[in-house]
Amino acid sequence: MDKEPIDYFVNAAKKLNDANKELYKPKEDIVSFLVCKNSQFAIENYLRGYLLKNGVNHEKYTTINSLYEQCKKINKNFSKLNLVDFKCQSQNTDLKFCNEVSIVSKCFDVANNLDTLLRQERII
């Protein structure tokens, strides 16, 4: 049995919060891998939750970009998200991560902007 959309949204919000806490540490104490993976997880889960909420089988989409493209088909406001600087959109996120704080900060920004969009749309 698949999860409910709310399960994806709750898990995504938790991972976004974990990434945010990590970013507020002094630069030398930040574990960039944690920010990266938590941000990726948040993005993927927000997108999966949104698709599931709209009756779309999300399981056949294996990349963030493929999930994102499906979300854009449902809601044109997803086009407002800027994934240009997000380096993991076309890869399997299980295999991809970044180590530079400046890059993982951009990943966090994408996750945070997605959270904001879903809140503005009153989805979460």
Secondary structure, DSSP 8 states (H G I E B T S, - for coil): ----HHHHHHHHHHHHHHHHHHHTS-GGG--HHHHHHHHHHHHHHHHHHHHHHTT--GGG--SHHHHHHHHHHH-GGGGGS--TT-TTTTS-TTS-----HHHHHHHHHHHHHHHHHHHHTT--
